[in-house]
Structures are given as structure tokens and as C-alpha cells.
Amino acid sequence: MGFTIGGIREMRSGSRRRSRATEYTTVAEYTGLWGWDVVPGARAAAGRCSCGAAGCSAPGAHPLDPGLEVPAGATLDDAAKAWSETPGAAVLLPVGRAFDIIDVAESAGRRALVRLERMGLPLGPVAATPTGRAYFFVAPGAAAELPELLYRMGWDDAGLDLRCLGAGDHVTAPPSDLGGLGPVRWLRPPVLDTAADPPQARLLLGTLAYVCHRSPARD
């Protein structure tokens, strides 16, 4: 499936457009260094998705073609070959394989990061989106375990602004643009000892639930 951003000319000015070489390097870093699968994703501008589908339900936030996925362990040459078929594509990461995602408000996520670091708890990568969300990378299986974990911790009926993404979901990876709203960025970049082996959700969930339950005025 071919892809070009030429049909959405206002998507990015020349000064903000990343070179293809940079895209290749980013994809190769995710696959070869961090051990993540990567799939080319759509982009969007002014509410229009580059996939060209009328009434797209997730403009600029879905895979273009799952068959073009670049698997973990792929080299720079592999990444260059895949992205040459989808120039301008966003970098998407399939969830539920090397990691699941705990999704919280960015303000709560930043408070949680401070607490977790002070407590010396293991942390995986953490990303922030232009929509004001923070993504905590945790061990796969968290999405299925979340209801039981919250129940055991007594947070099951607390009305938390917290959810978990798992198998079948995708997240846009830094520095790609999410839905025409701006780039995703790292709050805590991946490192070798946690990128492919993120912490179990239960180690972080108590703190995340606590900060999600507190109002900003009380912090």
C-alpha cells in the first residue's frame, strides 16, 4: 500500500519536516536497540487523514498497512526499505507484545514520575502526547490484569482517569506527530535495561492510582 503526504500539503513546513534518513534511523533504533515492532502509521492535518478514507474514525492515529510492519531486530537497511514504501508515515508501536501501556493525564503522570523515582521503583519508558496524556510502558498482560489489580488495591470504584492499552492497540512513538496535533515526546526515554523488559504494572499502579485520584489543588 503506497502512501504519500503530498495530498496534505499544509501538514508540515519544510523546516519541521524530518528527513527520510532520520525516520529510518528512528525506526531502526526502536527495532534493533529497544526490541520493539514498528508499523507505518497515517498522519493527519485539519482533521483529514492521509489514508484517504472518508470519515476515518482515527485520523492520523492508525496503521497504514499491518503487512508493512517492521519486526523487532530489523536493521537500518530493513527500516529504510519499509519506510521507502511509506514516505512520510508516522512511527506506530503495536501494544501488547513487548509492552502494555498505562494511560493517565500528563499532569498526573508527571507527579507520579517524581514519586516513583524518589521511591526507587523500576520504571520503563514514559511518553507524553499533544492531547495531554502520559503513557507508562509496562510489562505485557497489564491490560487484562488491570481490573483485578485495581480491585485488590481498593481503587476499583474510585473513578480514576486511568486506562490500560493492550493487544490490538497502537501508540504513536516520538518524535512522530499524533493526529495533526503535534509531536509525541519522551518524558522518560527508553534505556537498555527496561525498554525490552518494562516493569510489572502492579509495581507502579498504586502510585499512579493515587495521583490520578487526587485533585491538582491538593498537590
C-alpha positions as CSV (number, residue, x, y, z in Angstrom):
1,M,0.0,0.0,0.0
2,G,1.6,3.3,-1.1
3,F,1.5,6.4,1.0
4,T,2.4,10.0,0.4
5,I,1.8,13.2,2.4
6,G,1.6,15.1,-0.9
7,G,-2.2,15.3,-0.7
8,I,-2.0,17.2,2.6
9,R,0.4,19.9,1.7
10,E,-0.1,22.0,4.7
11,M,0.8,19.1,7.1
12,R,4.3,20.4,7.9
13,S,6.6,23.2,6.7
14,G,9.9,22.3,5.3
15,S,11.7,23.5,8.5
16,R,9.8,21.0,10.6
17,R,9.8,18.0,8.2
18,R,12.2,15.3,9.3
19,S,14.4,13.7,6.6
20,R,13.9,10.2,5.5
21,A,17.3,9.3,6.9
22,T,16.1,10.4,10.3
23,E,13.0,8.4,10.0
24,Y,15.0,5.3,9.0
25,T,17.3,5.8,12.0
26,T,14.4,6.2,14.4
27,V,12.7,3.0,13.2
28,A,16.0,1.1,13.3
29,E,16.6,2.3,16.9
30,Y,13.2,1.1,18.0
31,T,13.5,-2.3,16.3
32,G,17.2,-3.0,16.7
33,L,18.1,-1.3,20.0
34,W,14.8,-1.5,22.0
35,G,13.4,-4.7,20.6
36,W,10.0,-3.2,19.5
37,D,7.9,-3.9,16.4
38,V,7.1,-0.8,14.4
39,V,4.4,-0.2,11.8
40,P,4.0,2.8,9.4
41,G,1.1,5.0,10.5
42,A,-1.2,7.6,9.0
43,R,-0.8,11.3,9.5
44,A,-3.4,14.0,9.6
45,A,-3.9,17.7,9.2
46,A,-7.0,19.8,9.6
47,G,-8.9,16.7,10.6
48,R,-8.1,14.9,7.3
49,C,-6.3,11.6,7.4
50,S,-3.6,10.7,4.9
51,C,-5.2,7.3,4.5
52,G,-7.8,9.0,2.2
53,A,-10.7,7.2,3.8
54,A,-13.9,9.3,4.0
55,G,-15.0,9.5,7.6
56,C,-11.8,7.9,9.0
57,S,-12.5,7.1,12.7
58,A,-8.9,7.8,13.9
59,P,-7.3,10.4,11.6
60,G,-3.6,10.2,11.8
61,A,-3.6,7.6,14.5
62,H,-3.8,4.2,12.9
63,P,-1.6,1.8,10.9
64,L,-1.5,2.3,7.2
65,D,-1.0,-1.4,6.4
66,P,-0.2,-4.1,9.0
67,G,1.5,-6.0,6.3
68,L,4.3,-3.4,6.2
69,E,5.2,-3.9,9.9
70,V,9.0,-3.8,10.7
71,P,9.7,-6.5,13.2
72,A,11.9,-6.3,16.3
73,G,15.5,-6.9,15.4
74,A,15.3,-5.2,12.0
75,T,18.3,-3.4,10.7
76,L,18.7,0.1,9.3
77,D,18.5,-1.3,5.8
78,D,15.3,-3.1,6.8
79,A,13.8,0.1,8.1
80,A,14.9,2.1,5.1
81,K,13.3,-0.4,2.8
82,A,10.0,-0.4,4.7
83,W,9.8,3.4,5.0
84,S,10.7,3.9,1.4
85,E,7.3,2.3,0.6
86,T,5.5,4.7,3.0
87,P,7.3,8.1,2.8
88,G,6.1,10.5,5.5
89,A,4.5,7.8,7.6
90,A,4.2,8.2,11.4
91,V,6.0,5.7,13.6
92,L,3.5,3.5,15.4
93,L,4.2,0.8,18.0
94,P,2.0,-2.2,18.4
95,V,0.9,-2.6,22.1
96,G,0.5,-6.0,23.8
97,R,3.8,-7.5,22.6
98,A,6.9,-6.1,24.3
99,F,4.8,-3.9,26.5
100,D,1.4,-2.7,27.5
101,I,0.6,1.0,28.2
102,I,-1.0,2.6,31.3
103,D,-2.6,5.8,30.0
104,V,-3.1,8.7,32.5
105,A,-3.4,12.5,32.3
106,E,0.1,14.1,31.7
107,S,-0.2,16.2,34.9
108,A,-0.8,13.1,37.0
109,G,1.9,11.2,35.1
110,R,4.5,13.9,35.9
111,R,3.6,13.8,39.6
112,A,3.8,10.0,39.6
113,L,7.2,10.1,37.9
114,V,8.6,12.2,40.7
115,R,7.2,9.9,43.4
116,L,8.3,6.7,41.7
117,E,11.8,8.0,41.2
118,R,12.1,9.1,44.8
119,M,10.8,5.6,45.8
120,G,13.5,3.9,43.7
121,L,10.9,1.8,41.8
122,P,11.7,0.4,38.4
123,L,10.5,2.5,35.5
124,G,10.1,1.8,31.8
125,P,9.8,4.5,29.1
126,V,7.2,7.2,29.6
127,A,5.8,9.3,26.7
128,A,3.6,12.3,26.6
129,T,1.1,13.1,23.8
130,P,-0.1,16.5,22.5
131,T,-3.5,15.6,23.8
132,G,-2.3,15.8,27.4
133,R,-1.8,12.1,28.2
134,A,1.1,10.2,29.6
135,Y,1.9,6.7,28.5
136,F,3.7,4.4,31.0
137,F,5.3,1.4,29.3
138,V,4.7,-1.7,31.5
139,A,5.0,-5.5,31.1
140,P,2.6,-7.1,28.6
141,G,-0.5,-8.5,30.2
142,A,-1.3,-5.4,32.2
143,A,-4.5,-4.6,30.2
144,A,-6.0,-8.0,31.1
145,E,-4.9,-7.8,34.7
146,L,-5.9,-4.1,35.4
147,P,-9.4,-4.7,36.7
148,E,-8.2,-7.3,39.2
149,L,-5.2,-5.3,40.2
150,L,-7.4,-2.2,40.9
151,Y,-9.8,-4.3,42.9
152,R,-7.1,-5.8,45.1
153,M,-5.7,-2.3,45.7
154,G,-9.1,-0.9,46.6
155,W,-9.2,1.5,43.6
156,D,-11.8,-0.3,41.5
157,D,-14.6,2.1,42.3
158,A,-12.6,5.3,42.6
159,G,-13.5,6.8,39.2
160,L,-9.8,7.1,38.1
161,D,-8.7,8.8,34.9
162,L,-6.6,5.8,34.1
163,R,-6.8,3.1,31.5
164,C,-4.6,0.4,30.0
165,L,-3.9,-0.3,26.3
166,G,-3.1,-3.8,25.3
167,A,-3.1,-6.2,22.4
168,G,-4.7,-4.7,19.2
169,D,-3.8,-1.1,20.2
170,H,-1.1,1.1,18.7
171,V,0.6,4.2,20.1
172,T,2.3,6.9,18.1
173,A,6.0,7.0,19.1
174,P,8.2,10.0,19.4
175,P,9.0,12.1,17.5
176,S,6.1,11.5,15.2
177,D,3.0,13.7,15.0
178,L,-0.2,12.5,16.5
179,G,-3.4,13.3,14.5
180,G,-2.1,16.6,13.3
181,L,-2.0,18.0,16.9
182,G,1.8,17.9,17.4
183,P,4.6,15.6,18.2
184,V,4.7,12.8,20.9
185,R,7.7,13.3,23.2
186,W,9.6,11.3,25.8
187,L,9.2,12.2,29.5
188,R,11.5,9.3,30.3
189,P,13.3,7.9,27.2
190,P,13.9,4.2,26.8
191,V,17.1,2.7,28.1
192,L,18.6,-0.7,27.5
193,D,17.7,-2.4,30.8
194,T,14.0,-1.5,30.7
195,A,12.9,-0.9,27.1
196,A,12.5,-4.6,26.3
197,D,11.8,-5.6,29.9
198,P,9.5,-3.0,31.4
199,P,8.2,-3.2,35.0
200,Q,5.1,-5.1,36.1
201,A,2.1,-2.8,36.3
202,R,1.5,-3.8,39.9
203,L,4.7,-2.0,40.9
204,L,3.5,1.3,39.6
205,L,-0.2,1.1,39.8
206,G,-0.7,2.2,43.4
207,T,1.2,5.4,42.8
208,L,-0.5,6.1,39.5
209,A,-3.9,5.5,41.0
210,Y,-3.1,7.8,43.9
211,V,-2.1,10.7,41.8
212,C,-5.0,10.2,39.4
213,H,-7.4,10.3,42.3
214,R,-6.0,13.4,43.9
215,S,-7.2,16.8,42.6
216,P,-4.5,19.2,41.4
217,A,-5.4,21.7,44.1
218,R,-4.3,19.3,46.8
219,D,-0.9,18.6,45.4
